[in-house]
Amino acid sequence: MSAISGITEVIEQSSIVNKTLRQYPETTAVFNQFGIDACCGGAASINDAAIRDGADPQALLSALNLAIGEQQSDTNRVV
């Protein structure tokens, strides 16, 4: 695992799109933003799906990890 902007990278290029969506529902908006087809193409890895759907794999991965990092931060925040 590597760190992106101080956030530990949990999702990897080899992670499967549908599994990621089930585990981290907050990533739905990111996949939609990048035009990733999770319906018919959700069994692919994030890297393969990005290439297939014309998205930058590294930018997608960074955005996904940022989304779950923000969600984890919100969960851990004391109000």
mmCIF file of the N, C-alpha and C atoms, coordinates in Angstrom:
data_MODEL
# 
_entry.id   MODEL 
# 
loop_
_atom_site.group_PDB 
_atom_site.id 
_atom_site.type_symbol 
_atom_site.label_atom_id 
_atom_site.label_alt_id 
_atom_site.label_comp_id 
_atom_site.label_asym_id 
_atom_site.label_entity_id 
_atom_site.label_seq_id 
_atom_site.pdbx_PDB_ins_code 
_atom_site.Cartn_x 
_atom_site.Cartn_y 
_atom_site.Cartn_z 
_atom_site.occupancy 
_atom_site.B_iso_or_equiv 
_atom_site.pdbx_formal_charge 
_atom_site.auth_seq_id 
_atom_site.auth_comp_id 
_atom_site.auth_asym_id 
_atom_site.auth_atom_id 
_atom_site.pdbx_PDB_model_num 
ATOM 1   N N  . MET A 1 1  ? 0.829   -1.188 0.000   1.00 0.00 ? 1  MET A N  1 
ATOM 2   C CA . MET A 1 1  ? 0.000   0.000  0.000   1.00 0.00 ? 1  MET A CA 1 
ATOM 3   C C  . MET A 1 1  ? 0.868   1.244  0.000   1.00 0.00 ? 1  MET A C  1 
ATOM 4   N N  . SER A 1 2  ? 0.404   2.247  -0.722  1.00 0.00 ? 2  SER A N  1 
ATOM 5   C CA . SER A 1 2  ? 1.121   3.508  -0.737  1.00 0.00 ? 2  SER A CA 1 
ATOM 6   C C  . SER A 1 2  ? 0.219   4.603  -0.217  1.00 0.00 ? 2  SER A C  1 
ATOM 7   N N  . ALA A 1 3  ? 0.790   5.763  -0.015  1.00 0.00 ? 3  ALA A N  1 
ATOM 8   C CA . ALA A 1 3  ? 0.001   6.883  0.491   1.00 0.00 ? 3  ALA A CA 1 
ATOM 9   C C  . ALA A 1 3  ? -0.176  7.924  -0.602  1.00 0.00 ? 3  ALA A C  1 
ATOM 10  N N  . ILE A 1 4  ? -1.384  8.434  -0.715  1.00 0.00 ? 4  ILE A N  1 
ATOM 11  C CA . ILE A 1 4  ? -1.702  9.499  -1.650  1.00 0.00 ? 4  ILE A CA 1 
ATOM 12  C C  . ILE A 1 4  ? -2.229  10.649 -0.815  1.00 0.00 ? 4  ILE A C  1 
ATOM 13  N N  . SER A 1 5  ? -1.531  11.759 -0.817  1.00 0.00 ? 5  SER A N  1 
ATOM 14  C CA . SER A 1 5  ? -1.967  12.936 -0.050  1.00 0.00 ? 5  SER A CA 1 
ATOM 15  C C  . SER A 1 5  ? -2.247  12.591 1.404   1.00 0.00 ? 5  SER A C  1 
ATOM 16  N N  . GLY A 1 6  ? -1.423  11.726 1.984   1.00 0.00 ? 6  GLY A N  1 
ATOM 17  C CA . GLY A 1 6  ? -1.594  11.389 3.387   1.00 0.00 ? 6  GLY A CA 1 
ATOM 18  C C  . GLY A 1 6  ? -2.673  10.360 3.649   1.00 0.00 ? 6  GLY A C  1 
ATOM 19  N N  . ILE A 1 7  ? -3.307  9.842  2.605   1.00 0.00 ? 7  ILE A N  1 
ATOM 20  C CA . ILE A 1 7  ? -4.351  8.837  2.752   1.00 0.00 ? 7  ILE A CA 1 
ATOM 21  C C  . ILE A 1 7  ? -3.762  7.500  2.343   1.00 0.00 ? 7  ILE A C  1 
ATOM 22  N N  . THR A 1 8  ? -3.921  6.500  3.181   1.00 0.00 ? 8  THR A N  1 
ATOM 23  C CA . THR A 1 8  ? -3.411  5.175  2.852   1.00 0.00 ? 8  THR A CA 1 
ATOM 24  C C  . THR A 1 8  ? -4.250  4.585  1.734   1.00 0.00 ? 8  THR A C  1 
ATOM 25  N N  . GLU A 1 9  ? -3.600  4.102  0.711   1.00 0.00 ? 9  GLU A N  1 
ATOM 26  C CA . GLU A 1 9  ? -4.289  3.520  -0.435  1.00 0.00 ? 9  GLU A CA 1 
ATOM 27  C C  . GLU A 1 9  ? -4.806  2.143  -0.066  1.00 0.00 ? 9  GLU A C  1 
ATOM 28  N N  . VAL A 1 10 ? -6.118  1.994  -0.096  1.00 0.00 ? 10 VAL A N  1 
ATOM 29  C CA . VAL A 1 10 ? -6.761  0.735  0.254   1.00 0.00 ? 10 VAL A CA 1 
ATOM 30  C C  . VAL A 1 10 ? -7.203  0.020  -1.013  1.00 0.00 ? 10 VAL A C  1 
ATOM 31  N N  . ILE A 1 11 ? -7.738  0.776  -1.954  1.00 0.00 ? 11 ILE A N  1 
ATOM 32  C CA . ILE A 1 11 ? -8.179  0.213  -3.220  1.00 0.00 ? 11 ILE A CA 1 
ATOM 33  C C  . ILE A 1 11 ? -6.962  0.171  -4.139  1.00 0.00 ? 11 ILE A C  1 
ATOM 34  N N  . GLU A 1 12 ? -6.796  -0.940 -4.840  1.00 0.00 ? 12 GLU A N  1 
ATOM 35  C CA . GLU A 1 12 ? -5.649  -1.121 -5.722  1.00 0.00 ? 12 GLU A CA 1 
ATOM 36  C C  . GLU A 1 12 ? -6.112  -1.293 -7.158  1.00 0.00 ? 12 GLU A C  1 
ATOM 37  N N  . GLN A 1 13 ? -5.198  -1.171 -8.098  1.00 0.00 ? 13 GLN A N  1 
ATOM 38  C CA . GLN A 1 13 ? -5.538  -1.330 -9.514  1.00 0.00 ? 13 GLN A CA 1 
ATOM 39  C C  . GLN A 1 13 ? -6.145  -2.694 -9.806  1.00 0.00 ? 13 GLN A C  1 
ATOM 40  N N  . SER A 1 14 ? -5.735  -3.695 -9.051  1.00 0.00 ? 14 SER A N  1 
ATOM 41  C CA . SER A 1 14 ? -6.237  -5.050 -9.285  1.00 0.00 ? 14 SER A CA 1 
ATOM 42  C C  . SER A 1 14 ? -7.579  -5.312 -8.593  1.00 0.00 ? 14 SER A C  1 
ATOM 43  N N  . SER A 1 15 ? -8.054  -4.362 -7.784  1.00 0.00 ? 15 SER A N  1 
ATOM 44  C CA . SER A 1 15 ? -9.355  -4.525 -7.123  1.00 0.00 ? 15 SER A CA 1 
ATOM 45  C C  . SER A 1 15 ? -10.445 -4.617 -8.181  1.00 0.00 ? 15 SER A C  1 
ATOM 46  N N  . ILE A 1 16 ? -11.453 -5.428 -7.916  1.00 0.00 ? 16 ILE A N  1 
ATOM 47  C CA . ILE A 1 16 ? -12.562 -5.624 -8.848  1.00 0.00 ? 16 ILE A CA 1 
ATOM 48  C C  . ILE A 1 16 ? -13.604 -4.527 -8.631  1.00 0.00 ? 16 ILE A C  1 
ATOM 49  N N  . VAL A 1 17 ? -14.119 -3.982 -9.719  1.00 0.00 ? 17 VAL A N  1 
ATOM 50  C CA . VAL A 1 17 ? -15.060 -2.864 -9.653  1.00 0.00 ? 17 VAL A CA 1 
ATOM 51  C C  . VAL A 1 17 ? -16.253 -3.195 -8.766  1.00 0.00 ? 17 VAL A C  1 
ATOM 52  N N  . ASN A 1 18 ? -16.966 -4.287 -9.039  1.00 0.00 ? 18 ASN A N  1 
ATOM 53  C CA . ASN A 1 18 ? -18.172 -4.605 -8.260  1.00 0.00 ? 18 ASN A CA 1 
ATOM 54  C C  . ASN A 1 18 ? -17.867 -4.870 -6.787  1.00 0.00 ? 18 ASN A C  1 
ATOM 55  N N  . LYS A 1 19 ? -16.760 -5.513 -6.504  1.00 0.00 ? 19 LYS A N  1 
ATOM 56  C CA . LYS A 1 19 ? -16.380 -5.769 -5.116  1.00 0.00 ? 19 LYS A CA 1 
ATOM 57  C C  . LYS A 1 19 ? -16.099 -4.447 -4.401  1.00 0.00 ? 19 LYS A C  1 
ATOM 58  N N  . THR A 1 20 ? -15.440 -3.541 -5.094  1.00 0.00 ? 20 THR A N  1 
ATOM 59  C CA . THR A 1 20 ? -15.149 -2.224 -4.523  1.00 0.00 ? 20 THR A CA 1 
ATOM 60  C C  . THR A 1 20 ? -16.439 -1.475 -4.231  1.00 0.00 ? 20 THR A C  1 
ATOM 61  N N  . LEU A 1 21 ? -17.390 -1.527 -5.152  1.00 0.00 ? 21 LEU A N  1 
ATOM 62  C CA . LEU A 1 21 ? -18.679 -0.857 -4.951  1.00 0.00 ? 21 LEU A CA 1 
ATOM 63  C C  . LEU A 1 21 ? -19.442 -1.427 -3.755  1.00 0.00 ? 21 LEU A C  1 
ATOM 64  N N  . ARG A 1 22 ? -19.387 -2.741 -3.608  1.00 0.00 ? 22 ARG A N  1 
ATOM 65  C CA . ARG A 1 22 ? -20.072 -3.367 -2.460  1.00 0.00 ? 22 ARG A CA 1 
ATOM 66  C C  . ARG A 1 22 ? -19.398 -2.984 -1.141  1.00 0.00 ? 22 ARG A C  1 
ATOM 67  N N  . GLN A 1 23 ? -18.090 -2.985 -1.138  1.00 0.00 ? 23 GLN A N  1 
ATOM 68  C CA . GLN A 1 23 ? -17.344 -2.704 0.087   1.00 0.00 ? 23 GLN A CA 1 
ATOM 69  C C  . GLN A 1 23 ? -17.346 -1.212 0.423   1.00 0.00 ? 23 GLN A C  1 
ATOM 70  N N  . TYR A 1 24 ? -17.321 -0.376 -0.588  1.00 0.00 ? 24 TYR A N  1 
ATOM 71  C CA . TYR A 1 24 ? -17.248 1.079  -0.396  1.00 0.00 ? 24 TYR A CA 1 
ATOM 72  C C  . TYR A 1 24 ? -18.307 1.760  -1.268  1.00 0.00 ? 24 TYR A C  1 
ATOM 73  N N  . PRO A 1 25 ? -19.567 1.778  -0.848  1.00 0.00 ? 25 PRO A N  1 
ATOM 74  C CA . PRO A 1 25 ? -20.631 2.364  -1.668  1.00 0.00 ? 25 PRO A CA 1 
ATOM 75  C C  . PRO A 1 25 ? -20.381 3.824  -2.035  1.00 0.00 ? 25 PRO A C  1 
ATOM 76  N N  . GLU A 1 26 ? -19.586 4.523  -1.244  1.00 0.00 ? 26 GLU A N  1 
ATOM 77  C CA . GLU A 1 26 ? -19.296 5.922  -1.527  1.00 0.00 ? 26 GLU A CA 1 
ATOM 78  C C  . GLU A 1 26 ? -18.470 6.098  -2.807  1.00 0.00 ? 26 GLU A C  1 
ATOM 79  N N  . THR A 1 27 ? -17.966 5.018  -3.377  1.00 0.00 ? 27 THR A N  1 
ATOM 80  C CA . THR A 1 27 ? -17.200 5.112  -4.619  1.00 0.00 ? 27 THR A CA 1 
ATOM 81  C C  . THR A 1 27 ? -18.093 5.165  -5.857  1.00 0.00 ? 27 THR A C  1 
ATOM 82  N N  . THR A 1 28 ? -19.387 4.955  -5.686  1.00 0.00 ? 28 THR A N  1 
ATOM 83  C CA . THR A 1 28 ? -20.304 4.966  -6.827  1.00 0.00 ? 28 THR A CA 1 
ATOM 84  C C  . THR A 1 28 ? -20.179 6.253  -7.633  1.00 0.00 ? 28 THR A C  1 
ATOM 85  N N  . ALA A 1 29 ? -20.183 7.382  -6.954  1.00 0.00 ? 29 ALA A N  1 
ATOM 86  C CA . ALA A 1 29 ? -20.101 8.677  -7.643  1.00 0.00 ? 29 ALA A CA 1 
ATOM 87  C C  . ALA A 1 29 ? -18.789 8.806  -8.419  1.00 0.00 ? 29 ALA A C  1 
ATOM 88  N N  . VAL A 1 30 ? -17.709 8.266  -7.886  1.00 0.00 ? 30 VAL A N  1 
ATOM 89  C CA . VAL A 1 30 ? -16.411 8.351  -8.564  1.00 0.00 ? 30 VAL A CA 1 
ATOM 90  C C  . VAL A 1 30 ? -16.433 7.513  -9.837  1.00 0.00 ? 30 VAL A C  1 
ATOM 91  N N  . PHE A 1 31 ? -16.935 6.290  -9.739  1.00 0.00 ? 31 PHE A N  1 
ATOM 92  C CA . PHE A 1 31 ? -17.021 5.453  -10.942 1.00 0.00 ? 31 PHE A CA 1 
ATOM 93  C C  . PHE A 1 31 ? -17.888 6.134  -11.997 1.00 0.00 ? 31 PHE A C  1 
ATOM 94  N N  . ASN A 1 32 ? -18.997 6.731  -11.581 1.00 0.00 ? 32 ASN A N  1 
ATOM 95  C CA . ASN A 1 32 ? -19.876 7.438  -12.518 1.00 0.00 ? 32 ASN A CA 1 
ATOM 96  C C  . ASN A 1 32 ? -19.149 8.630  -13.147 1.00 0.00 ? 32 ASN A C  1 
ATOM 97  N N  . GLN A 1 33 ? -18.426 9.385  -12.327 1.00 0.00 ? 33 GLN A N  1 
ATOM 98  C CA . GLN A 1 33 ? -17.704 10.563 -12.811 1.00 0.00 ? 33 GLN A CA 1 
ATOM 99  C C  . GLN A 1 33 ? -16.695 10.186 -13.897 1.00 0.00 ? 33 GLN A C  1 
ATOM 100 N N  . PHE A 1 34 ? -16.061 9.023  -13.738 1.00 0.00 ? 34 PHE A N  1 
ATOM 101 C CA . PHE A 1 34 ? -15.053 8.583  -14.696 1.00 0.00 ? 34 PHE A CA 1 
ATOM 102 C C  . PHE A 1 34 ? -15.643 7.763  -15.844 1.00 0.00 ? 34 PHE A C  1 
ATOM 103 N N  . GLY A 1 35 ? -16.968 7.554  -15.832 1.00 0.00 ? 35 GLY A N  1 
ATOM 104 C CA . GLY A 1 35 ? -17.636 6.820  -16.910 1.00 0.00 ? 35 GLY A CA 1 
ATOM 105 C C  . GLY A 1 35 ? -17.368 5.333  -16.911 1.00 0.00 ? 35 GLY A C  1 
ATOM 106 N N  . ILE A 1 36 ? -17.146 4.766  -15.727 1.00 0.00 ? 36 ILE A N  1 
ATOM 107 C CA . ILE A 1 36 ? -16.855 3.336  -15.626 1.00 0.00 ? 36 ILE A CA 1 
ATOM 108 C C  . ILE A 1 36 ? -18.166 2.552  -15.614 1.00 0.00 ? 36 ILE A C  1 
ATOM 109 N N  . ASP A 1 37 ? -18.289 1.586  -16.515 1.00 0.00 ? 37 ASP A N  1 
ATOM 110 C CA . ASP A 1 37 ? -19.476 0.741  -16.614 1.00 0.00 ? 37 ASP A CA 1 
ATOM 111 C C  . ASP A 1 37 ? -19.386 -0.363 -15.567 1.00 0.00 ? 37 ASP A C  1 
ATOM 112 N N  . ALA A 1 38 ? -20.124 -0.176 -14.480 1.00 0.00 ? 38 ALA A N  1 
ATOM 113 C CA . ALA A 1 38 ? -20.111 -1.171 -13.407 1.00 0.00 ? 38 ALA A CA 1 
ATOM 114 C C  . ALA A 1 38 ? -21.208 -2.207 -13.604 1.00 0.00 ? 38 ALA A C  1 
ATOM 115 N N  . CYS A 1 39 ? -22.146 -1.930 -14.466 1.00 0.00 ? 39 CYS A N  1 
ATOM 116 C CA . CYS A 1 39 ? -23.261 -2.847 -14.689 1.00 0.00 ? 39 CYS A CA 1 
ATOM 117 C C  . CYS A 1 39 ? -22.782 -4.092 -15.444 1.00 0.00 ? 39 CYS A C  1 
ATOM 118 N N  . CYS A 1 40 ? -22.401 -3.900 -16.668 1.00 0.00 ? 40 CYS A N  1 
ATOM 119 C CA . CYS A 1 40 ? -21.995 -5.033 -17.503 1.00 0.00 ? 40 CYS A CA 1 
ATOM 120 C C  . CYS A 1 40 ? -20.504 -5.333 -17.403 1.00 0.00 ? 40 CYS A C  1 
ATOM 121 N N  . GLY A 1 41 ? -19.728 -4.352 -16.954 1.00 0.00 ? 41 GLY A N  1 
ATOM 122 C CA . GLY A 1 41 ? -18.284 -4.528 -16.921 1.00 0.00 ? 41 GLY A CA 1 
ATOM 123 C C  . GLY A 1 41 ? -17.711 -4.545 -15.523 1.00 0.00 ? 41 GLY A C  1 
ATOM 124 N N  . GLY A 1 42 ? -18.559 -4.777 -14.524 1.00 0.00 ? 42 GLY A N  1 
ATOM 125 C CA . GLY A 1 42 ? -18.135 -4.697 -13.136 1.00 0.00 ? 42 GLY A CA 1 
ATOM 126 C C  . GLY A 1 42 ? -17.265 -5.829 -12.641 1.00 0.00 ? 42 GLY A C  1 
ATOM 127 N N  . ALA A 1 43 ? -17.125 -6.882 -13.428 1.00 0.00 ? 43 ALA A N  1 
ATOM 128 C CA . ALA A 1 43 ? -16.288 -8.008 -13.003 1.00 0.00 ? 43 ALA A CA 1 
ATOM 129 C C  . ALA A 1 43 ? -14.817 -7.777 -13.333 1.00 0.00 ? 43 ALA A C  1 
ATOM 130 N N  . ALA A 1 44 ? -14.518 -6.648 -13.961 1.00 0.00 ? 44 ALA A N  1 
ATOM 131 C CA . ALA A 1 44 ? -13.146 -6.333 -14.358 1.00 0.00 ? 44 ALA A CA 1 
ATOM 132 C C  . ALA A 1 44 ? -12.399 -5.652 -13.214 1.00 0.00 ? 44 ALA A C  1 
ATOM 133 N N  . SER A 1 45 ? -11.083 -5.687 -13.310 1.00 0.00 ? 45 SER A N  1 
ATOM 134 C CA . SER A 1 45 ? -10.275 -4.941 -12.350 1.00 0.00 ? 45 SER A CA 1 
ATOM 135 C C  . SER A 1 45 ? -10.457 -3.451 -12.612 1.00 0.00 ? 45 SER A C  1 
ATOM 136 N N  . ILE A 1 46 ? -10.139 -2.630 -11.637 1.00 0.00 ? 46 ILE A N  1 
ATOM 137 C CA . ILE A 1 46 ? -10.245 -1.183 -11.799 1.00 0.00 ? 46 ILE A CA 1 
ATOM 138 C C  . ILE A 1 46 ? -9.346  -0.723 -12.941 1.00 0.00 ? 46 ILE A C  1 
ATOM 139 N N  . ASN A 1 47 ? -8.151  -1.247 -13.036 1.00 0.00 ? 47 ASN A N  1 
ATOM 140 C CA . ASN A 1 47 ? -7.232  -0.877 -14.109 1.00 0.00 ? 47 ASN A CA 1 
ATOM 141 C C  . ASN A 1 47 ? -7.823  -1.234 -15.467 1.00 0.00 ? 47 ASN A C  1 
ATOM 142 N N  . ASP A 1 48 ? -8.305  -2.466 -15.624 1.00 0.00 ? 48 ASP A N  1 
ATOM 143 C CA . ASP A 1 48 ? -8.865  -2.903 -16.904 1.00 0.00 ? 48 ASP A CA 1 
ATOM 144 C C  . ASP A 1 48 ? -10.119 -2.114 -17.264 1.00 0.00 ? 48 ASP A C  1 
ATOM 145 N N  . ALA A 1 49 ? -10.973 -1.838 -16.272 1.00 0.00 ? 49 ALA A N  1 
ATOM 146 C CA . ALA A 1 49 ? -12.196 -1.082 -16.523 1.00 0.00 ? 49 ALA A CA 1 
ATOM 147 C C  . ALA A 1 49 ? -11.866 0.346  -16.961 1.00 0.00 ? 49 ALA A C  1 
ATOM 148 N N  . ALA A 1 50 ? -10.869 0.943  -16.335 1.00 0.00 ? 50 ALA A N  1 
ATOM 149 C CA . ALA A 1 50 ? -10.476 2.303  -16.702 1.00 0.00 ? 50 ALA A CA 1 
ATOM 150 C C  . ALA A 1 50 ? -9.982  2.343  -18.144 1.00 0.00 ? 50 ALA A C  1 
ATOM 151 N N  . ILE A 1 51 ? -9.125  1.435  -18.502 1.00 0.00 ? 51 ILE A N  1 
ATOM 152 C CA . ILE A 1 51 ? -8.600  1.388  -19.869 1.00 0.00 ? 51 ILE A CA 1 
ATOM 153 C C  . ILE A 1 51 ? -9.740  1.130  -20.853 1.00 0.00 ? 51 ILE A C  1 
ATOM 154 N N  . ARG A 1 52 ? -10.588 0.182  -20.534 1.00 0.00 ? 52 ARG A N  1 
ATOM 155 C CA . ARG A 1 52 ? -11.711 -0.167 -21.404 1.00 0.00 ? 52 ARG A CA 1 
ATOM 156 C C  . ARG A 1 52 ? -12.643 1.019  -21.641 1.00 0.00 ? 52 ARG A C  1 
ATOM 157 N N  . ASP A 1 53 ? -12.892 1.799  -20.571 1.00 0.00 ? 53 ASP A N  1 
ATOM 158 C CA . ASP A 1 53 ? -13.866 2.886  -20.652 1.00 0.00 ? 53 ASP A CA 1 
ATOM 159 C C  . ASP A 1 53 ? -13.233 4.254  -20.905 1.00 0.00 ? 53 ASP A C  1 
ATOM 160 N N  . GLY A 1 54 ? -11.929 4.279  -21.207 1.00 0.00 ? 54 GLY A N  1 
ATOM 161 C CA . GLY A 1 54 ? -11.262 5.509  -21.609 1.00 0.00 ? 54 GLY A CA 1 
ATOM 162 C C  . GLY A 1 54 ? -10.916 6.461  -20.475 1.00 0.00 ? 54 GLY A C  1 
ATOM 163 N N  . ALA A 1 55 ? -10.740 5.938  -19.276 1.00 0.00 ? 55 ALA A N  1 
ATOM 164 C CA . ALA A 1 55 ? -10.367 6.771  -18.127 1.00 0.00 ? 55 ALA A CA 1 
ATOM 165 C C  . ALA A 1 55 ? -8.893  6.553  -17.792 1.00 0.00 ? 55 ALA A C  1 
ATOM 166 N N  . ASP A 1 56 ? -8.302  7.527  -17.138 1.00 0.00 ? 56 ASP A N  1 
ATOM 167 C CA . ASP A 1 56 ? -6.919  7.417  -16.674 1.00 0.00 ? 56 ASP A CA 1 
ATOM 168 C C  . ASP A 1 56 ? -6.913  6.510  -15.439 1.00 0.00 ? 56 ASP A C  1 
ATOM 169 N N  . PRO A 1 57 ? -6.293  5.327  -15.522 1.00 0.00 ? 57 PRO A N  1 
ATOM 170 C CA . PRO A 1 57 ? -6.330  4.391  -14.395 1.00 0.00 ? 57 PRO A CA 1 
ATOM 171 C C  . PRO A 1 57 ? -5.795  4.977  -13.085 1.00 0.00 ? 57 PRO A C  1 
ATOM 172 N N  . GLN A 1 58 ? -4.701  5.729  -13.144 1.00 0.00 ? 58 GLN A N  1 
ATOM 173 C CA . GLN A 1 58 ? -4.120  6.275  -11.912 1.00 0.00 ? 58 GLN A CA 1 
ATOM 174 C C  . GLN A 1 58 ? -5.002  7.370  -11.329 1.00 0.00 ? 58 GLN A C  1 
ATOM 175 N N  . ALA A 1 59 ? -5.588  8.204  -12.168 1.00 0.00 ? 59 ALA A N  1 
ATOM 176 C CA . ALA A 1 59 ? -6.487  9.257  -11.680 1.00 0.00 ? 59 ALA A CA 1 
ATOM 177 C C  . ALA A 1 59 ? -7.726  8.644  -11.032 1.00 0.00 ? 59 ALA A C  1 
ATOM 178 N N  . LEU A 1 60 ? -8.256  7.592  -11.654 1.00 0.00 ? 60 LEU A N  1 
ATOM 179 C CA . LEU A 1 60 ? -9.418  6.897  -11.084 1.00 0.00 ? 60 LEU A CA 1 
ATOM 180 C C  . LEU A 1 60 ? -9.062  6.307  -9.735  1.00 0.00 ? 60 LEU A C  1 
ATOM 181 N N  . LEU A 1 61 ? -7.941  5.620  -9.659  1.00 0.00 ? 61 LEU A N  1 
ATOM 182 C CA . LEU A 1 61 ? -7.510  4.996  -8.412  1.00 0.00 ? 61 LEU A CA 1 
ATOM 183 C C  . LEU A 1 61 ? -7.321  6.035  -7.311  1.00 0.00 ? 61 LEU A C  1 
ATOM 184 N N  . SER A 1 62 ? -6.707  7.146  -7.648  1.00 0.00 ? 62 SER A N  1 
ATOM 185 C CA . SER A 1 62 ? -6.502  8.220  -6.669  1.00 0.00 ? 62 SER A CA 1 
ATOM 186 C C  . SER A 1 62 ? -7.837  8.770  -6.177  1.00 0.00 ? 62 SER A C  1 
ATOM 187 N N  . ALA A 1 63 ? -8.770  8.996  -7.093  1.00 0.00 ? 63 ALA A N  1 
ATOM 188 C CA . ALA A 1 63 ? -10.079 9.535  -6.724  1.00 0.00 ? 63 ALA A CA 1 
ATOM 189 C C  . ALA A 1 63 ? -10.859 8.550  -5.852  1.00 0.00 ? 63 ALA A C  1 
ATOM 190 N N  . LEU A 1 64 ? -10.759 7.262  -6.156  1.00 0.00 ? 64 LEU A N  1 
ATOM 191 C CA . LEU A 1 64 ? -11.444 6.248  -5.348  1.00 0.00 ? 64 LEU A CA 1 
ATOM 192 C C  . LEU A 1 64 ? -10.896 6.227  -3.924  1.00 0.00 ? 64 LEU A C  1 
ATOM 193 N N  . ASN A 1 65 ? -9.577  6.226  -3.805  1.00 0.00 ? 65 ASN A N  1 
ATOM 194 C CA . ASN A 1 65 ? -8.966  6.193  -2.477  1.00 0.00 ? 65 ASN A CA 1 
ATOM 195 C C  . ASN A 1 65 ? -9.231  7.485  -1.715  1.00 0.00 ? 65 ASN A C  1 
ATOM 196 N N  . LEU A 1 66 ? -9.287  8.595  -2.414  1.00 0.00 ? 66 LEU A N  1 
ATOM 197 C CA . LEU A 1 66 ? -9.632  9.858  -1.774  1.00 0.00 ? 66 LEU A CA 1 
ATOM 198 C C  . LEU A 1 66 ? -11.066 9.804  -1.246  1.00 0.00 ? 66 LEU A C  1 
ATOM 199 N N  . ALA A 1 67 ? -11.981 9.252  -2.040  1.00 0.00 ? 67 ALA A N  1 
ATOM 200 C CA . ALA A 1 67 ? -13.386 9.156  -1.623  1.00 0.00 ? 67 ALA A CA 1 
ATOM 201 C C  . ALA A 1 67 ? -13.550 8.305  -0.371  1.00 0.00 ? 67 ALA A C  1 
ATOM 202 N N  . ILE A 1 68 ? -12.864 7.171  -0.319  1.00 0.00 ? 68 ILE A N  1 
ATOM 203 C CA . ILE A 1 68 ? -13.020 6.338  0.882   1.00 0.00 ? 68 ILE A CA 1 
ATOM 204 C C  . ILE A 1 68 ? -12.237 6.916  2.047   1.00 0.00 ? 68 ILE A C  1 
ATOM 205 N N  . GLY A 1 69 ? -11.163 7.638  1.756   1.00 0.00 ? 69 GLY A N  1 
ATOM 206 C CA . GLY A 1 69 ? -10.405 8.305  2.815   1.00 0.00 ? 69 GLY A CA 1 
ATOM 207 C C  . GLY A 1 69 ? -11.231 9.384  3.475   1.00 0.00 ? 69 GLY A C  1 
ATOM 208 N N  . GLU A 1 70 ? -11.966 10.154 2.670   1.00 0.00 ? 70 GLU A N  1 
ATOM 209 C CA . GLU A 1 70 ? -12.835 11.197 3.211   1.00 0.00 ? 70 GLU A CA 1 
ATOM 210 C C  . GLU A 1 70 ? -13.957 10.580 4.021   1.00 0.00 ? 70 GLU A C  1 
ATOM 211 N N  . GLN A 1 71 ? -14.509 9.477  3.539   1.00 0.00 ? 71 GLN A N  1 
ATOM 212 C CA . GLN A 1 71 ? -15.586 8.795  4.261   1.00 0.00 ? 71 GLN A CA 1 
ATOM 213 C C  . GLN A 1 71 ? -15.061 8.272  5.596   1.00 0.00 ? 71 GLN A C  1 
ATOM 214 N N  . GLN A 1 72 ? -13.869 7.679  5.584   1.00 0.00 ? 72 GLN A N  1 
ATOM 215 C CA . GLN A 1 72 ? -13.288 7.170  6.818   1.00 0.00 ? 72 GLN A CA 1 
ATOM 216 C C  . GLN A 1 72 ? -12.993 8.310  7.777   1.00 0.00 ? 72 GLN A C  1 
ATOM 217 N N  . SER A 1 73 ? -12.547 9.444  7.266   1.00 0.00 ? 73 SER A N  1 
ATOM 218 C CA . SER A 1 73 ? -12.274 10.604 8.117   1.00 0.00 ? 73 SER A CA 1 
ATOM 219 C C  . SER A 1 73 ? -13.557 11.125 8.760   1.00 0.00 ? 73 SER A C  1 
ATOM 220 N N  . ASP A 1 74 ? -14.641 11.173 7.975   1.00 0.00 ? 74 ASP A N  1 
ATOM 221 C CA . ASP A 1 74 ? -15.928 11.627 8.506   1.00 0.00 ? 74 ASP A CA 1 
ATOM 222 C C  . ASP A 1 74 ? -16.418 10.686 9.594   1.00 0.00 ? 74 ASP A C  1 
ATOM 223 N N  . THR A 1 75 ? -16.202 9.393  9.416   1.00 0.00 ? 75 THR A N  1 
ATOM 224 C CA . THR A 1 75 ? -16.642 8.406  10.395  1.00 0.00 ? 75 THR A CA 1 
ATOM 225 C C  . THR A 1 75 ? -15.871 8.540  11.699  1.00 0.00 ? 75 THR A C  1 
ATOM 226 N N  . ASN A 1 76 ? -14.586 8.871  11.603  1.00 0.00 ? 76 ASN A N  1 
ATOM 227 C CA . ASN A 1 76 ? -13.723 8.961  12.781  1.00 0.00 ? 76 ASN A CA 1 
ATOM 228 C C  . ASN A 1 76 ? -13.762 10.326 13.452  1.00 0.00 ? 76 ASN A C  1 
ATOM 229 N N  . ARG A 1 77 ? -14.438 11.286 12.848  1.00 0.00 ? 77 ARG A N  1 
ATOM 230 C CA . ARG A 1 77 ? -14.467 12.646 13.369  1.00 0.00 ? 77 ARG A CA 1 
ATOM 231 C C  . ARG A 1 77 ? -15.336 12.728 14.628  1.00 0.00 ? 77 ARG A C  1 
ATOM 232 N N  . VAL A 1 78 ? -14.853 13.398 15.652  1.00 0.00 ? 78 VAL A N  1 
ATOM 233 C CA . VAL A 1 78 ? -15.610 13.596 16.879  1.00 0.00 ? 78 VAL A CA 1 
ATOM 234 C C  . VAL A 1 78 ? -16.324 14.933 16.771  1.00 0.00 ? 78 VAL A C  1 
ATOM 235 N N  . VAL A 1 79 ? -17.615 14.908 17.040  1.00 0.00 ? 79 VAL A N  1 
ATOM 236 C CA . VAL A 1 79 ? -18.404 16.132 16.914  1.00 0.00 ? 79 VAL A CA 1 
ATOM 237 C C  . VAL A 1 79 ? -18.658 16.717 18.282  1.00 0.00 ? 79 VAL A C  1 
# 
